[in-house]
Amino acid sequence: MTDREQYAMSLASRAQLCRFWSAHVDALERHLSANTWALMASTVLVIAYPIARIVIPAILHGIVPDVVRNVLNLI
């Protein structure tokens, strides 16, 4: 047995680990206060807003001009 095989998880162990973490997350969610939920929601909004305002338009500006040029060349 190699060192790597010693620490490799079987499929049953992976499923058991998933169930274990899922149960922990469910228990955590049941015990969070409204203030904690509000803090998490505001954090998500603070992270998502710049992505929506900066990254998405930058991607669109990179894609749309090429598409427009290709359509105009077809005409």
PDB file of N, CA, C and O in Angstrom:
ATOM      1  N   MET A   1       0.845  -1.174   0.000  1.00  0.00           N
ATOM      2  CA  MET A   1       0.000   0.000   0.000  1.00  0.00           C
ATOM      3  C   MET A   1       0.889   1.235   0.000  1.00  0.00           C
ATOM      4  O   MET A   1       1.802   1.363   0.816  1.00  0.00           O
ATOM      5  N   THR A   2       0.606   2.138  -0.926  1.00  0.00           N
ATOM      6  CA  THR A   2       1.376   3.378  -0.978  1.00  0.00           C
ATOM      7  C   THR A   2       0.788   4.389   0.008  1.00  0.00           C
ATOM      8  O   THR A   2      -0.307   4.211   0.540  1.00  0.00           O
ATOM      9  N   ASP A   3       1.547   5.438   0.225  1.00  0.00           N
ATOM     10  CA  ASP A   3       1.077   6.476   1.143  1.00  0.00           C
ATOM     11  C   ASP A   3      -0.224   7.104   0.666  1.00  0.00           C
ATOM     12  O   ASP A   3      -1.099   7.432   1.467  1.00  0.00           O
ATOM     13  N   ARG A   4      -0.337   7.264  -0.628  1.00  0.00           N
ATOM     14  CA  ARG A   4      -1.539   7.899  -1.180  1.00  0.00           C
ATOM     15  C   ARG A   4      -2.764   7.014  -1.006  1.00  0.00           C
ATOM     16  O   ARG A   4      -3.839   7.516  -0.680  1.00  0.00           O
ATOM     17  N   GLU A   5      -2.628   5.725  -1.211  1.00  0.00           N
ATOM     18  CA  GLU A   5      -3.754   4.800  -1.052  1.00  0.00           C
ATOM     19  C   GLU A   5      -4.237   4.755   0.384  1.00  0.00           C
ATOM     20  O   GLU A   5      -5.416   4.514   0.642  1.00  0.00           O
ATOM     21  N   GLN A   6      -3.339   4.983   1.306  1.00  0.00           N
ATOM     22  CA  GLN A   6      -3.698   4.918   2.716  1.00  0.00           C
ATOM     23  C   GLN A   6      -4.732   5.987   3.073  1.00  0.00           C
ATOM     24  O   GLN A   6      -5.601   5.752   3.913  1.00  0.00           O
ATOM     25  N   TYR A   7      -4.642   7.155   2.443  1.00  0.00           N
ATOM     26  CA  TYR A   7      -5.529   8.265   2.774  1.00  0.00           C
ATOM     27  C   TYR A   7      -6.660   8.460   1.773  1.00  0.00           C
ATOM     28  O   TYR A   7      -7.456   9.384   1.939  1.00  0.00           O
ATOM     29  N   ALA A   8      -6.760   7.637   0.756  1.00  0.00           N
ATOM     30  CA  ALA A   8      -7.833   7.768  -0.220  1.00  0.00           C
ATOM     31  C   ALA A   8      -9.145   7.301   0.408  1.00  0.00           C
ATOM     32  O   ALA A   8      -9.208   6.259   1.059  1.00  0.00           O
ATOM     33  N   MET A   9     -10.183   8.099   0.194  1.00  0.00           N
ATOM     34  CA  MET A   9     -11.487   7.773   0.760  1.00  0.00           C
ATOM     35  C   MET A   9     -12.250   6.873  -0.201  1.00  0.00           C
ATOM     36  O   MET A   9     -12.184   7.051  -1.417  1.00  0.00           O
ATOM     37  N   SER A  10     -12.968   5.917   0.346  1.00  0.00           N
ATOM     38  CA  SER A  10     -13.841   5.098  -0.488  1.00  0.00           C
ATOM     39  C   SER A  10     -15.107   5.896  -0.782  1.00  0.00           C
ATOM     40  O   SER A  10     -15.348   6.943  -0.180  1.00  0.00           O
ATOM     41  N   LEU A  11     -15.917   5.386  -1.722  1.00  0.00           N
ATOM     42  CA  LEU A  11     -17.149   6.088  -2.065  1.00  0.00           C
ATOM     43  C   LEU A  11     -18.095   6.147  -0.872  1.00  0.00           C
ATOM     44  O   LEU A  11     -18.783   7.150  -0.681  1.00  0.00           O
ATOM     45  N   ALA A  12     -18.140   5.100  -0.076  1.00  0.00           N
ATOM     46  CA  ALA A  12     -19.002   5.093   1.101  1.00  0.00           C
ATOM     47  C   ALA A  12     -18.546   6.142   2.106  1.00  0.00           C
ATOM     48  O   ALA A  12     -19.375   6.806   2.729  1.00  0.00           O
ATOM     49  N   SER A  13     -17.254   6.296   2.265  1.00  0.00           N
ATOM     50  CA  SER A  13     -16.730   7.299   3.190  1.00  0.00           C
ATOM     51  C   SER A  13     -17.057   8.705   2.705  1.00  0.00           C
ATOM     52  O   SER A  13     -17.363   9.584   3.510  1.00  0.00           O
ATOM     53  N   ARG A  14     -16.995   8.921   1.403  1.00  0.00           N
ATOM     54  CA  ARG A  14     -17.311  10.234   0.850  1.00  0.00           C
ATOM     55  C   ARG A  14     -18.773  10.579   1.095  1.00  0.00           C
ATOM     56  O   ARG A  14     -19.095  11.698   1.493  1.00  0.00           O
ATOM     57  N   ALA A  15     -19.651   9.619   0.859  1.00  0.00           N
ATOM     58  CA  ALA A  15     -21.079   9.851   1.087  1.00  0.00           C
ATOM     59  C   ALA A  15     -21.345  10.104   2.570  1.00  0.00           C
ATOM     60  O   ALA A  15     -22.151  10.964   2.924  1.00  0.00           O
ATOM     61  N   GLN A  16     -20.673   9.361   3.421  1.00  0.00           N
ATOM     62  CA  GLN A  16     -20.847   9.538   4.861  1.00  0.00           C
ATOM     63  C   GLN A  16     -20.341  10.924   5.285  1.00  0.00           C
ATOM     64  O   GLN A  16     -20.973  11.582   6.111  1.00  0.00           O
ATOM     65  N   LEU A  17     -19.229  11.364   4.737  1.00  0.00           N
ATOM     66  CA  LEU A  17     -18.699  12.684   5.046  1.00  0.00           C
ATOM     67  C   LEU A  17     -19.656  13.779   4.578  1.00  0.00           C
ATOM     68  O   LEU A  17     -19.852  14.773   5.278  1.00  0.00           O
ATOM     69  N   CYS A  18     -20.253  13.600   3.396  1.00  0.00           N
ATOM     70  CA  CYS A  18     -21.224  14.574   2.890  1.00  0.00           C
ATOM     71  C   CYS A  18     -22.422  14.672   3.823  1.00  0.00           C
ATOM     72  O   CYS A  18     -22.873  15.771   4.143  1.00  0.00           O
ATOM     73  N   ARG A  19     -22.939  13.526   4.262  1.00  0.00           N
ATOM     74  CA  ARG A  19     -24.079  13.528   5.187  1.00  0.00           C
ATOM     75  C   ARG A  19     -23.704  14.188   6.507  1.00  0.00           C
ATOM     76  O   ARG A  19     -24.507  14.920   7.086  1.00  0.00           O
ATOM     77  N   PHE A  20     -22.493  13.936   6.985  1.00  0.00           N
ATOM     78  CA  PHE A  20     -22.014  14.512   8.227  1.00  0.00           C
ATOM     79  C   PHE A  20     -21.980  16.036   8.134  1.00  0.00           C
ATOM     80  O   PHE A  20     -22.498  16.723   9.016  1.00  0.00           O
ATOM     81  N   TRP A  21     -21.373  16.569   7.071  1.00  0.00           N
ATOM     82  CA  TRP A  21     -21.287  18.015   6.914  1.00  0.00           C
ATOM     83  C   TRP A  21     -22.651  18.626   6.670  1.00  0.00           C
ATOM     84  O   TRP A  21     -22.930  19.726   7.146  1.00  0.00           O
ATOM     85  N   SER A  22     -23.504  17.932   5.936  1.00  0.00           N
ATOM     86  CA  SER A  22     -24.843  18.437   5.682  1.00  0.00           C
ATOM     87  C   SER A  22     -25.624  18.578   6.981  1.00  0.00           C
ATOM     88  O   SER A  22     -26.339  19.561   7.177  1.00  0.00           O
ATOM     89  N   ALA A  23     -25.492  17.610   7.855  1.00  0.00           N
ATOM     90  CA  ALA A  23     -26.172  17.676   9.146  1.00  0.00           C
ATOM     91  C   ALA A  23     -25.634  18.835   9.982  1.00  0.00           C
ATOM     92  O   ALA A  23     -26.399  19.506  10.674  1.00  0.00           O
ATOM     93  N   HIS A  24     -24.335  19.073   9.923  1.00  0.00           N
ATOM     94  CA  HIS A  24     -23.750  20.187  10.673  1.00  0.00           C
ATOM     95  C   HIS A  24     -24.229  21.534  10.138  1.00  0.00           C
ATOM     96  O   HIS A  24     -24.539  22.439  10.912  1.00  0.00           O
ATOM     97  N   VAL A  25     -24.287  21.663   8.829  1.00  0.00           N
ATOM     98  CA  VAL A  25     -24.736  22.912   8.228  1.00  0.00           C
ATOM     99  C   VAL A  25     -26.211  23.148   8.545  1.00  0.00           C
ATOM    100  O   VAL A  25     -26.605  24.272   8.856  1.00  0.00           O
ATOM    101  N   ASP A  26     -27.023  22.105   8.469  1.00  0.00           N
ATOM    102  CA  ASP A  26     -28.443  22.244   8.810  1.00  0.00           C
ATOM    103  C   ASP A  26     -28.618  22.694  10.250  1.00  0.00           C
ATOM    104  O   ASP A  26     -29.446  23.561  10.531  1.00  0.00           O
ATOM    105  N   ALA A  27     -27.851  22.116  11.164  1.00  0.00           N
ATOM    106  CA  ALA A  27     -27.936  22.509  12.567  1.00  0.00           C
ATOM    107  C   ALA A  27     -27.495  23.957  12.750  1.00  0.00           C
ATOM    108  O   ALA A  27     -28.094  24.691  13.537  1.00  0.00           O
ATOM    109  N   LEU A  28     -26.469  24.370  12.040  1.00  0.00           N
ATOM    110  CA  LEU A  28     -25.993  25.753  12.130  1.00  0.00           C
ATOM    111  C   LEU A  28     -27.061  26.715  11.623  1.00  0.00           C
ATOM    112  O   LEU A  28     -27.312  27.744  12.249  1.00  0.00           O
ATOM    113  N   GLU A  29     -27.688  26.392  10.499  1.00  0.00           N
ATOM    114  CA  GLU A  29     -28.707  27.261   9.929  1.00  0.00           C
ATOM    115  C   GLU A  29     -29.914  27.416  10.850  1.00  0.00           C
ATOM    116  O   GLU A  29     -30.518  28.487  10.905  1.00  0.00           O
ATOM    117  N   ARG A  30     -30.262  26.369  11.563  1.00  0.00           N
ATOM    118  CA  ARG A  30     -31.409  26.436  12.470  1.00  0.00           C
ATOM    119  C   ARG A  30     -31.139  27.357  13.656  1.00  0.00           C
ATOM    120  O   ARG A  30     -32.080  27.884  14.249  1.00  0.00           O
ATOM    121  N   HIS A  31     -29.890  27.556  14.006  1.00  0.00           N
ATOM    122  CA  HIS A  31     -29.562  28.316  15.198  1.00  0.00           C
ATOM    123  C   HIS A  31     -29.016  29.713  14.928  1.00  0.00           C
ATOM    124  O   HIS A  31     -28.540  30.374  15.851  1.00  0.00           O
ATOM    125  N   LEU A  32     -29.075  30.169  13.693  1.00  0.00           N
ATOM    126  CA  LEU A  32     -28.588  31.508  13.385  1.00  0.00           C
ATOM    127  C   LEU A  32     -29.651  32.550  13.702  1.00  0.00           C
ATOM    128  O   LEU A  32     -30.838  32.332  13.460  1.00  0.00           O
ATOM    129  N   SER A  33     -29.220  33.672  14.240  1.00  0.00           N
ATOM    130  CA  SER A  33     -30.154  34.742  14.562  1.00  0.00           C
ATOM    131  C   SER A  33     -30.458  35.567  13.309  1.00  0.00           C
ATOM    132  O   SER A  33     -29.799  35.429  12.278  1.00  0.00           O
ATOM    133  N   ALA A  34     -31.472  36.426  13.426  1.00  0.00           N
ATOM    134  CA  ALA A  34     -31.847  37.288  12.308  1.00  0.00           C
ATOM    135  C   ALA A  34     -30.718  38.258  11.974  1.00  0.00           C
ATOM    136  O   ALA A  34     -30.501  38.577  10.805  1.00  0.00           O
ATOM    137  N   ASN A  35     -30.004  38.725  12.986  1.00  0.00           N
ATOM    138  CA  ASN A  35     -28.876  39.634  12.736  1.00  0.00           C
ATOM    139  C   ASN A  35     -27.777  38.953  11.936  1.00  0.00           C
ATOM    140  O   ASN A  35     -27.162  39.571  11.067  1.00  0.00           O
ATOM    141  N   THR A  36     -27.531  37.695  12.224  1.00  0.00           N
ATOM    142  CA  THR A  36     -26.511  36.954  11.492  1.00  0.00           C
ATOM    143  C   THR A  36     -26.926  36.766  10.041  1.00  0.00           C
ATOM    144  O   THR A  36     -26.107  36.915   9.135  1.00  0.00           O
ATOM    145  N   TRP A  37     -28.218  36.432   9.813  1.00  0.00           N
ATOM    146  CA  TRP A  37     -28.717  36.289   8.446  1.00  0.00           C
ATOM    147  C   TRP A  37     -28.594  37.616   7.696  1.00  0.00           C
ATOM    148  O   TRP A  37     -28.216  37.632   6.525  1.00  0.00           O
ATOM    149  N   ALA A  38     -28.911  38.723   8.361  1.00  0.00           N
ATOM    150  CA  ALA A  38     -28.809  40.035   7.723  1.00  0.00           C
ATOM    151  C   ALA A  38     -27.360  40.356   7.377  1.00  0.00           C
ATOM    152  O   ALA A  38     -27.082  40.899   6.308  1.00  0.00           O
ATOM    153  N   LEU A  39     -26.445  40.025   8.267  1.00  0.00           N
ATOM    154  CA  LEU A  39     -25.027  40.261   8.007  1.00  0.00           C
ATOM    155  C   LEU A  39     -24.541  39.436   6.821  1.00  0.00           C
ATOM    156  O   LEU A  39     -23.789  39.932   5.982  1.00  0.00           O
ATOM    157  N   MET A  40     -24.969  38.181   6.751  1.00  0.00           N
ATOM    158  CA  MET A  40     -24.565  37.339   5.616  1.00  0.00           C
ATOM    159  C   MET A  40     -25.167  37.855   4.314  1.00  0.00           C
ATOM    160  O   MET A  40     -24.491  37.863   3.285  1.00  0.00           O
ATOM    161  N   ALA A  41     -26.424  38.285   4.343  1.00  0.00           N
ATOM    162  CA  ALA A  41     -27.059  38.798   3.129  1.00  0.00           C
ATOM    163  C   ALA A  41     -26.378  40.072   2.650  1.00  0.00           C
ATOM    164  O   ALA A  41     -26.156  40.245   1.452  1.00  0.00           O
ATOM    165  N   SER A  42     -26.046  40.960   3.574  1.00  0.00           N
ATOM    166  CA  SER A  42     -25.376  42.197   3.168  1.00  0.00           C
ATOM    167  C   SER A  42     -23.972  41.908   2.630  1.00  0.00           C
ATOM    168  O   SER A  42     -23.507  42.593   1.719  1.00  0.00           O
ATOM    169  N   THR A  43     -23.306  40.912   3.179  1.00  0.00           N
ATOM    170  CA  THR A  43     -21.983  40.536   2.667  1.00  0.00           C
ATOM    171  C   THR A  43     -22.088  40.026   1.233  1.00  0.00           C
ATOM    172  O   THR A  43     -21.271  40.380   0.383  1.00  0.00           O
ATOM    173  N   VAL A  44     -23.080  39.205   0.969  1.00  0.00           N
ATOM    174  CA  VAL A  44     -23.286  38.689  -0.386  1.00  0.00           C
ATOM    175  C   VAL A  44     -23.578  39.834  -1.349  1.00  0.00           C
ATOM    176  O   VAL A  44     -23.063  39.853  -2.468  1.00  0.00           O
ATOM    177  N   LEU A  45     -24.396  40.783  -0.922  1.00  0.00           N
ATOM    178  CA  LEU A  45     -24.705  41.925  -1.788  1.00  0.00           C
ATOM    179  C   LEU A  45     -23.480  42.789  -2.058  1.00  0.00           C
ATOM    180  O   LEU A  45     -23.288  43.266  -3.177  1.00  0.00           O
ATOM    181  N   VAL A  46     -22.652  42.991  -1.040  1.00  0.00           N
ATOM    182  CA  VAL A  46     -21.441  43.799  -1.212  1.00  0.00           C
ATOM    183  C   VAL A  46     -20.486  43.131  -2.201  1.00  0.00           C
ATOM    184  O   VAL A  46     -19.788  43.815  -2.950  1.00  0.00           O
ATOM    185  N   ILE A  47     -20.455  41.825  -2.205  1.00  0.00           N
ATOM    186  CA  ILE A  47     -19.583  41.108  -3.134  1.00  0.00           C
ATOM    187  C   ILE A  47     -20.203  41.039  -4.526  1.00  0.00           C
ATOM    188  O   ILE A  47     -19.494  41.178  -5.522  1.00  0.00           O
ATOM    189  N   ALA A  48     -21.520  40.825  -4.608  1.00  0.00           N
ATOM    190  CA  ALA A  48     -22.176  40.636  -5.903  1.00  0.00           C
ATOM    191  C   ALA A  48     -22.321  41.945  -6.683  1.00  0.00           C
ATOM    192  O   ALA A  48     -22.276  41.928  -7.913  1.00  0.00           O
ATOM    193  N   TYR A  49     -22.492  43.066  -6.004  1.00  0.00           N
ATOM    194  CA  TYR A  49     -22.720  44.336  -6.694  1.00  0.00           C
ATOM    195  C   TYR A  49     -21.557  44.729  -7.615  1.00  0.00           C
ATOM    196  O   TYR A  49     -21.794  45.048  -8.780  1.00  0.00           O
ATOM    197  N   PRO A  50     -20.311  44.717  -7.130  1.00  0.00           N
ATOM    198  CA  PRO A  50     -19.219  45.053  -8.064  1.00  0.00           C
ATOM    199  C   PRO A  50     -19.086  44.062  -9.217  1.00  0.00           C
ATOM    200  O   PRO A  50     -18.720  44.435 -10.331  1.00  0.00           O
ATOM    201  N   ILE A  51     -19.385  42.810  -8.940  1.00  0.00           N
ATOM    202  CA  ILE A  51     -19.318  41.827 -10.023  1.00  0.00           C
ATOM    203  C   ILE A  51     -20.349  42.162 -11.084  1.00  0.00           C
ATOM    204  O   ILE A  51     -20.054  42.126 -12.279  1.00  0.00           O
ATOM    205  N   ALA A  52     -21.557  42.488 -10.651  1.00  0.00           N
ATOM    206  CA  ALA A  52     -22.614  42.805 -11.605  1.00  0.00           C
ATOM    207  C   ALA A  52     -22.337  44.118 -12.334  1.00  0.00           C
ATOM    208  O   ALA A  52     -22.699  44.257 -13.502  1.00  0.00           O
ATOM    209  N   ARG A  53     -21.710  45.072 -11.677  1.00  0.00           N
ATOM    210  CA  ARG A  53     -21.489  46.383 -12.284  1.00  0.00           C
ATOM    211  C   ARG A  53     -20.193  46.490 -13.077  1.00  0.00           C
ATOM    212  O   ARG A  53     -20.082  47.355 -13.945  1.00  0.00           O
ATOM    213  N   ILE A  54     -19.207  45.631 -12.802  1.00  0.00           N
ATOM    214  CA  ILE A  54     -17.900  45.763 -13.458  1.00  0.00           C
ATOM    215  C   ILE A  54     -17.581  44.567 -14.346  1.00  0.00           C
ATOM    216  O   ILE A  54     -17.279  44.729 -15.529  1.00  0.00           O
ATOM    217  N   VAL A  55     -17.645  43.387 -13.786  1.00  0.00           N
ATOM    218  CA  VAL A  55     -17.179  42.198 -14.499  1.00  0.00           C
ATOM    219  C   VAL A  55     -18.102  41.828 -15.650  1.00  0.00           C
ATOM    220  O   VAL A  55     -17.631  41.572 -16.759  1.00  0.00           O
ATOM    221  N   ILE A  56     -19.410  41.794 -15.407  1.00  0.00           N
ATOM    222  CA  ILE A  56     -20.347  41.391 -16.456  1.00  0.00           C
ATOM    223  C   ILE A  56     -20.320  42.357 -17.647  1.00  0.00           C
ATOM    224  O   ILE A  56     -20.263  41.892 -18.785  1.00  0.00           O
ATOM    225  N   PRO A  57     -20.357  43.689 -17.436  1.00  0.00           N
ATOM    226  CA  PRO A  57     -20.231  44.579 -18.602  1.00  0.00           C
ATOM    227  C   PRO A  57     -18.894  44.436 -19.335  1.00  0.00           C
ATOM    228  O   PRO A  57     -18.844  44.562 -20.559  1.00  0.00           O
ATOM    229  N   ALA A  58     -17.820  44.174 -18.599  1.00  0.00           N
ATOM    230  CA  ALA A  58     -16.524  43.994 -19.266  1.00  0.00           C
ATOM    231  C   ALA A  58     -16.550  42.763 -20.170  1.00  0.00           C
ATOM    232  O   ALA A  58     -16.006  42.784 -21.274  1.00  0.00           O
ATOM    233  N   ILE A  59     -17.174  41.709 -19.705  1.00  0.00           N
ATOM    234  CA  ILE A  59     -17.294  40.502 -20.536  1.00  0.00           C
ATOM    235  C   ILE A  59     -18.150  40.794 -21.763  1.00  0.00           C
ATOM    236  O   ILE A  59     -17.807  40.393 -22.875  1.00  0.00           O
ATOM    237  N   LEU A  60     -19.266  41.494 -21.559  1.00  0.00           N
ATOM    238  CA  LEU A  60     -20.145  41.818 -22.688  1.00  0.00           C
ATOM    239  C   LEU A  60     -19.450  42.716 -23.700  1.00  0.00           C
ATOM    240  O   LEU A  60     -19.621  42.529 -24.905  1.00  0.00           O
ATOM    241  N   HIS A  61     -18.667  43.691 -23.233  1.00  0.00           N
ATOM    242  CA  HIS A  61     -17.934  44.554 -24.160  1.00  0.00           C
ATOM    243  C   HIS A  61     -16.894  43.772 -24.951  1.00  0.00           C
ATOM    244  O   HIS A  61     -16.578  44.125 -26.087  1.00  0.00           O
ATOM    245  N   GLY A  62     -16.371  42.726 -24.360  1.00  0.00           N
ATOM    246  CA  GLY A  62     -15.404  41.901 -25.084  1.00  0.00           C
ATOM    247  C   GLY A  62     -16.056  41.007 -26.114  1.00  0.00           C
ATOM    248  O   GLY A  62     -15.447  40.688 -27.135  1.00  0.00           O
ATOM    249  N   ILE A  63     -17.288  40.597 -25.861  1.00  0.00           N
ATOM    250  CA  ILE A  63     -17.967  39.654 -26.752  1.00  0.00           C
ATOM    251  C   ILE A  63     -18.776  40.363 -27.829  1.00  0.00           C
ATOM    252  O   ILE A  63     -18.697  39.986 -28.998  1.00  0.00           O
ATOM    253  N   VAL A  64     -19.545  41.370 -27.467  1.00  0.00           N
ATOM    254  CA  VAL A  64     -20.499  41.989 -28.385  1.00  0.00           C
ATOM    255  C   VAL A  64     -19.833  42.618 -29.606  1.00  0.00           C
ATOM    256  O   VAL A  64     -20.334  42.411 -30.711  1.00  0.00           O
ATOM    257  N   PRO A  65     -18.751  43.365 -29.486  1.00  0.00           N
ATOM    258  CA  PRO A  65     -18.173  43.944 -30.706  1.00  0.00           C
ATOM    259  C   PRO A  65     -17.777  42.894 -31.742  1.00  0.00           C
ATOM    260  O   PRO A  65     -17.940  43.135 -32.938  1.00  0.00           O
ATOM    261  N   ASP A  66     -17.267  41.748 -31.326  1.00  0.00           N
ATOM    262  CA  ASP A  66     -16.906  40.700 -32.280  1.00  0.00           C
ATOM    263  C   ASP A  66     -18.143  40.147 -32.964  1.00  0.00           C
ATOM    264  O   ASP A  66     -18.122  39.885 -34.166  1.00  0.00           O
ATOM    265  N   VAL A  67     -19.203  39.968 -32.225  1.00  0.00           N
ATOM    266  CA  VAL A  67     -20.441  39.451 -32.809  1.00  0.00           C
ATOM    267  C   VAL A  67     -21.004  40.445 -33.809  1.00  0.00           C
ATOM    268  O   VAL A  67     -21.438  40.065 -34.897  1.00  0.00           O
ATOM    269  N   VAL A  68     -20.995  41.707 -33.442  1.00  0.00           N
ATOM    270  CA  VAL A  68     -21.522  42.743 -34.348  1.00  0.00           C
ATOM    271  C   VAL A  68     -20.689  42.801 -35.613  1.00  0.00           C
ATOM    272  O   VAL A  68     -21.250  42.910 -36.703  1.00  0.00           O
ATOM    273  N   ARG A  69     -19.368  42.732 -35.507  1.00  0.00           N
ATOM    274  CA  ARG A  69     -18.508  42.743 -36.690  1.00  0.00           C
ATOM    275  C   ARG A  69     -18.778  41.552 -37.585  1.00  0.00           C
ATOM    276  O   ARG A  69     -18.801  41.683 -38.809  1.00  0.00           O
ATOM    277  N   ASN A  70     -18.984  40.379 -36.978  1.00  0.00           N
ATOM    278  CA  ASN A  70     -19.257  39.186 -37.790  1.00  0.00           C
ATOM    279  C   ASN A  70     -20.596  39.313 -38.511  1.00  0.00           C
ATOM    280  O   ASN A  70     -20.701  38.924 -39.674  1.00  0.00           O
ATOM    281  N   VAL A  71     -21.608  39.841 -37.855  1.00  0.00           N
ATOM    282  CA  VAL A  71     -22.907  40.011 -38.517  1.00  0.00           C
ATOM    283  C   VAL A  71     -22.814  41.010 -39.634  1.00  0.00           C
ATOM    284  O   VAL A  71     -23.379  40.788 -40.705  1.00  0.00           O
ATOM    285  N   LEU A  72     -22.105  42.124 -39.415  1.00  0.00           N
ATOM    286  CA  LEU A  72     -21.965  43.123 -40.468  1.00  0.00           C
ATOM    287  C   LEU A  72     -21.165  42.578 -41.652  1.00  0.00           C
ATOM    288  O   LEU A  72     -21.432  42.947 -42.796  1.00  0.00           O
ATOM    289  N   ASN A  73     -20.204  41.718 -41.398  1.00  0.00           N
ATOM    290  CA  ASN A  73     -19.457  41.115 -42.514  1.00  0.00           C
ATOM    291  C   ASN A  73     -20.323  40.161 -43.311  1.00  0.00           C
ATOM    292  O   ASN A  73     -20.130  40.016 -44.518  1.00  0.00           O
ATOM    293  N   LEU A  74     -21.271  39.510 -42.661  1.00  0.00           N
ATOM    294  CA  LEU A  74     -22.179  38.606 -43.378  1.00  0.00           C
ATOM    295  C   LEU A  74     -23.135  39.369 -44.268  1.00  0.00           C
ATOM    296  O   LEU A  74     -23.543  38.866 -45.314  1.00  0.00           O
ATOM    297  N   ILE A  75     -23.501  40.584 -43.867  1.00  0.00           N
ATOM    298  CA  ILE A  75     -24.447  41.390 -44.663  1.00  0.00           C
ATOM    299  C   ILE A  75     -23.694  41.939 -45.839  1.00  0.00           C
ATOM    300  O   ILE A  75     -24.268  42.652 -46.662  1.00  0.00           O
TER     301      ILE A  75
END
